Amino acid sequence: MPNWSDIGVNLFSTQFDIDRDAVLSRATHAGIVHMLLIGSDINESQQNINWCRQHNNCFSTAGVHPHQAAKVEQDWLVQLRALLMLPQVVAVGECGLDFNRDFSPRPLQQQVFAEQLQLAKACAKPVYLHERDAFDTQMAMLLEHQISHGVAHCFTGDSVQLKAYLDLGLYIGVTGWVCDERRGHALQHALRYIPADRLLLETDAPYLLPRTLLPKPASRRNEPAFLPAIASVIAELTGSNIETLAAQTLSNSRALFGFAALPGPQHG
């Protein structure tokens, strides 16, 4: 069975409150050898880190999502810098801009994003990027801060946007969006332009359940164990061998995030 790396899991979503350990166990049985947990604010980042200390195949990002930009505490940057020093934390984020929902005012989003980009450079950590309906502004900020190390998380854009991220040197995270026959056409087309050594796979669980997955879980909830279903669609669309895709994307995740088993308890 191929080994996989899921670089996008919202493990502390309330949807996982009833069976978090079982989710990890199912992932392990599906061949998921690394999971990257997404921190959307300081509190969730800390929850992730506490989990990772007990599960040495799990790692975390630490950062502030644009939705949370208006809610940061006065000393949030001090707190974040401390988290980024921990061995379980391998990236800064989820950070970026979201002009679709505007849950935080755009100037605040940009301020909090800029501070995280500066921190990523200072700490030599990759950025874990979110973007929705804000591509031009986000790209201008990435260029201004000379960002070349990170991933466009849950990329759903077109080939023009894809090439702009690739030109910066970024990796591309692909989710079950690529399995969506209604909304995924631009991404399906753009896949052909992703170099093999820049592709990363992620579920963004519990969101974006692959529409190609059969049978569908009664919960309609996505989880890391379903990552191979996403990979099979990518393999079909790109004419790739599934074992080669697994090996390449696992290698890519290790290259970007430095995944290696940390000493400590291992469950699941």
N, C-alpha and C positions, 0 to 999 in steps of 0.2 A: 504493500500500500504506500502511495507517495506521502511524503511529509510536506506540510504546508505551514505558512506563517500568516496569521490574520492580523493585519496592522491597523484594525479599527473596530474596537469593541466598547460599547457603552455599558460596561458590566454593572454599574451601580444605578442604572435605570430601575425605576420601581417595578418594571415588568419582570425583573429577575429576582425580586425579593424572596419569592417562595422557593426557588430551586437553583441558587447561584452555584452551589457545589456540583449539582447534577449537570449544569450547563458545561462546566469545565470538564467533567468526566466524559460527557458525550463528545466534546471537542477533541479530547485526547484519543478517544477510540476512532475518531474520523481522521486522525493523522495530523492534527494541528499541534505543532511542537513549540510554537511561540505565539503568544497573544499580546497585542499592544492595547492597553486600556486607555481610553480617551478621557482626559481631564478637561472639563468645561469651565471650572472655576477652582479656586484654591481648595475649597472643602472637598469637592469630588476628587481632585488630584490627590489629596491626603488619604481619602478612602481607598483609592486605587493602590497607593503606595503600601498601606497597611496590608492589603490583600496580597500584593506582590511579595511582601516579606515572608508570607506563608506558602507561596506557590512560585517556585523558582523558574517556571517557564513563562511567567507573566511579567510584563514591564509596563511602564506608564508614561504618558505625556504629562506635563504640568503647565497649565496656562489658563487664560481667560477667553472664553468664546465671546464673539461680538454681542450676542444676546445679553451677556452678563456684564458688559462694559460699564453700564451705569450703576452697578451694584457693588463695585469693588470697595474694599476698606482702604483707609488712608495709607496704611503700610503694606498694601498688597504686593508691591514690587519687592520689598524686603522679604516677605513671606515666600514669594515665588523664587527669588534667588536662592534661598535656603533649600527649597525643594529640589531645585535643579542640581544641587551638589550631591544628591543621594544617588547611589548606584542603580536603583530601580528606575530612575527617570532618564529617558533617552531622547526626549524631544521637547520643544517649547510649543505649547498649544493645547487645545485647539484654538488657534487665533486667526484673525482675519477680519473681513468686512461682510456684513449682510444687509444689503439695501432693499431686500425683498420684504422682510418682516419689520425692520426698523424698531426692534424691541428696545434698543438703546439709540440715543441721538447720534447721528452720523459723525459729528465732530468728536464726540466721546469715543466712539468706535475707533476712529482713526488715531486718537491719542493713545488709547490702550494698546492698539495694534503696534504703533510705532515704538512704544516702550518695550514691548515684547520682542520686536525685531532687533532692537539695540541689545537687549539682554541675551538673545540667542547668539549674536555675534560675540559678545563679551565672554560667554560661557562656551563658545565653540560647539553649540548644540544645533541639530537640524530643526527647522521650523515645520510645524504640522498645521497646514493651511486650510482654512475654511473660506469659501467665497460664494456669494449668491447675489446676482444682479449688481455686482460692484467690480467687474473685472478690470475696467480701465483704471479706476482709482487704485485698486489693489496692485496692479502691475506697476503703476507709477511709484508706489511706495516701496515695492520690492526692489525696483531699480535704484531708487534713491538710497536705500539702505544696503545696496550691493549684496542682496541675498542670493546665494547660489547653492545652498545646502538645505535640503528639506523635501517635502512631498506635498503635492496638491491632493489633499484628502478628498475622497468621494468626488472625483472629477466627473462632471456631467456635461462639459462644454463641447465645443466643436473643434475641428482640426486647427483652425487659426489660433484659438486660445491654447490648445495643446502645444503647438509649436512654440508659442511665446514662453510657456513654462519650461519646455525642454531647452530652449535657448538660454535660459537662466542657469540650467544645470540641474533642475529639479526632477525628482521621481514623480510618477503618476499613480495615484491610488484608484483602483477600479472596483466598484461594488456591484451588487445585483441590479443596479440601474441598467447595466448592459443587457440584462435578461428581459427588459421591459419592451414588449412589442409596440407599446403606445408612445412611450417617451424616449426610448433609448436609441433612436436612429442616428442622431448626430454622434453619439459616443461609439456606436457600432462602426460607423464610418471612420472615426478618428483612430480606432484601435490599430489600424494598419500602419499608422505613423509612429507608434510607440516603440522605440528600440527595445529589444529583449532585455537589456540590462538596466532599463529604467522603469519597468513595470512592477507594481506591487498590488497585492490582492487584499481585499478587506470586505467584511460583511456589513460594517456599521450597525451591527446588531444592537438592539432588537428591531431596528428599522430596516426597510428595503428588502423584505423577504423576496427572494428570486421568484418571479412569476412563472418560471419554467420548472420549479420544484414540484415533483409529484411523488407521493401524495403530499399535500400541504398539511402542515400541523394544524390541529384544531384551534390553537391559540392565535394563528396567523402572525406569530412572532418569529423574527429571524434570530439565529444564533450561530456561533462560530462553526459548529458541526456542519453547517450548510455551505461552507466555503467551497468545497469541491464541486458543488452544483454550479457556482459562478464560474469556476475554472473551466468546467466542461464546455460552457457556452463560449468562453474566450478561445479555447482551443479549437472549437468548431469554426468560429468566425475568422481565425487567423491561420487555420491549417496547421496548428501546432500539435505536437505529441504531448499528451497529458503529463507523462513522467518528466519530460524535458521542461515543460512549463512549471511544474512543481519545483524542480531543482533550481531553475533559474530565479524564480520569484523568492524562494527561500534564501538563496544566495544574495539577492538584491536587498532583502530586508536586513540581513546580517551586515551587509556593507554599509547601509545607511544608518542603522540604529545600533550596530555593534552588539546584537543579541548574543549572549552566551549565558549558559546556566549559572545563576548565582548560588552560592552556598546557602543552605537553609532547608526548612521543611518542604516536602513535595506531596501534594495531595491530588486526588483525582485519578 
